[in-house]
Amino acid sequence: QVQLVESGGGLVRSGGSLRLSCQTSGFRAEYYPISWFRQAPGKEREGVSCSFSRENATYYSDAVKGRFSISRDNAKSTIYLEMNNLKPDDTARYFCARWSGHRPLMSDTWNDGELYDTWGQGAQVSVLS
């Protein structure tokens, strides 16, 4: 069964850092684009970062560019999101998701949640002001 499980969330002070992990199983994650999304109460879900499986391409939302970094450990089938210089506006529940494979991912459409078929339960990140 295809599964994704997030971990590493928690409470952190403004300016602090956290590293989220997305542990995958049931498929060859190294051949699938994997993305991180987040959703805060009362707000729309937004794409945070994407790791493409081809050409080692990575993409970030403008809100996190320069502060967050996505990476993979293929031996552990795990995708990471390192978050630095965290701000209160980063407070949200963070989800990792697997591309469905039915429609192509493009550099300008990776943050469309409809392109993903499997999601983790999410990990809460709370940044204190």
C-alpha positions as CSV (number, residue, x, y, z in Angstrom):
1,Q,0.0,0.0,0.0
2,V,1.3,3.4,-0.9
3,Q,1.9,5.5,2.2
4,L,3.5,8.8,3.2
5,V,4.1,9.7,6.8
6,E,5.3,13.1,8.0
7,S,7.3,13.8,11.1
8,G,9.4,16.5,12.6
9,G,6.9,19.2,13.3
10,G,6.6,21.0,16.6
11,L,6.9,24.4,18.3
12,V,9.7,26.8,17.4
13,R,10.7,30.4,18.1
14,S,10.7,33.0,15.3
15,G,14.0,32.7,13.5
16,G,14.4,29.0,14.4
17,S,14.7,25.9,12.3
18,L,12.9,22.6,11.8
19,R,13.3,19.7,9.5
20,L,10.3,17.8,8.3
21,S,10.6,14.2,7.1
22,C,8.3,12.4,4.6
23,Q,8.8,8.6,5.0
24,T,7.4,6.8,2.0
25,S,6.6,3.1,1.4
26,G,4.9,0.9,-1.2
27,F,6.4,2.6,-4.3
28,R,9.7,3.8,-5.7
29,A,9.7,7.3,-4.5
30,E,12.9,8.2,-6.3
31,Y,10.9,8.1,-9.6
32,Y,8.0,10.2,-8.5
33,P,7.7,14.0,-8.0
34,I,7.0,14.6,-4.3
35,S,5.7,18.0,-3.0
36,W,5.1,19.7,0.3
37,F,1.9,21.6,0.9
38,R,0.7,23.5,3.9
39,Q,-2.7,24.7,5.2
40,A,-3.4,27.1,8.1
41,P,-6.9,27.4,9.7
42,G,-9.2,29.5,7.5
43,K,-6.8,29.6,4.6
44,E,-6.4,27.8,1.3
45,R,-4.0,24.9,0.9
46,E,-0.8,26.1,-0.8
47,G,2.1,24.4,-2.4
48,V,5.4,25.0,-0.5
49,S,8.0,23.0,-2.5
50,C,8.4,20.3,-5.1
51,S,11.1,17.8,-5.9
52,F,10.9,16.6,-9.5
53,S,12.1,13.1,-10.3
54,R,13.8,14.3,-13.5
55,E,16.7,16.6,-13.9
56,N,16.9,17.0,-10.1
57,A,14.7,20.0,-10.4
58,T,13.3,21.7,-7.3
59,Y,10.7,24.5,-6.9
60,Y,9.6,26.7,-4.1
61,S,6.8,29.2,-3.4
62,D,7.8,32.8,-3.2
63,A,6.9,32.8,0.4
64,V,9.6,30.3,1.4
65,K,12.2,30.7,-1.3
66,G,15.6,31.2,0.2
67,R,14.5,29.9,3.6
68,F,13.3,26.3,2.9
69,S,15.2,23.5,1.1
70,I,13.8,20.2,-0.2
71,S,16.0,17.1,-0.5
72,R,15.8,13.3,-0.8
73,D,17.5,10.3,0.8
74,N,16.8,7.5,-1.7
75,A,18.3,4.8,0.5
76,K,15.7,5.7,3.2
77,S,12.9,6.5,0.7
78,T,12.5,9.8,2.6
79,I,12.0,13.4,1.4
80,Y,13.0,16.2,3.7
81,L,12.0,19.8,4.0
82,E,14.5,21.9,5.9
83,M,12.9,25.1,7.2
84,N,15.1,28.0,8.3
85,N,14.4,31.4,9.6
86,L,10.9,30.4,10.4
87,K,8.2,33.1,10.8
88,P,4.8,33.2,12.5
89,D,3.2,33.1,9.0
90,D,4.8,29.7,8.5
91,T,2.5,28.3,11.1
92,A,0.4,25.6,9.4
93,R,-0.1,21.9,9.0
94,Y,2.4,20.5,6.5
95,F,1.6,17.6,4.2
96,C,3.7,15.7,1.7
97,A,2.0,14.3,-1.4
98,R,2.8,12.0,-4.4
99,W,2.2,13.0,-8.0
100,S,-0.6,10.9,-9.5
101,G,1.1,10.1,-12.8
102,H,-2.0,10.7,-14.8
103,R,-1.2,14.2,-15.9
104,P,2.3,15.8,-16.4
105,L,3.8,18.0,-13.8
106,M,5.1,21.3,-15.1
107,S,7.2,24.0,-13.6
108,D,4.2,26.3,-13.3
109,T,1.6,23.8,-12.2
110,W,3.4,21.7,-9.5
111,N,1.5,23.4,-6.7
112,D,-1.9,22.2,-8.0
113,G,-3.1,19.7,-5.4
114,E,-5.3,18.0,-8.0
115,L,-2.2,16.5,-9.6
116,Y,-1.5,14.4,-6.5
117,D,-3.1,11.1,-5.5
118,T,-1.7,10.2,-2.1
119,W,-1.3,12.4,1.0
120,G,0.2,12.0,4.4
121,Q,-1.7,12.9,7.6
122,G,0.3,16.0,8.1
123,A,2.6,17.5,10.7
124,Q,1.9,20.6,12.7
125,V,4.4,23.5,12.7
126,S,3.8,26.3,15.1
127,V,6.1,29.4,15.1
128,L,5.9,31.6,18.2
129,S,6.0,35.3,17.8
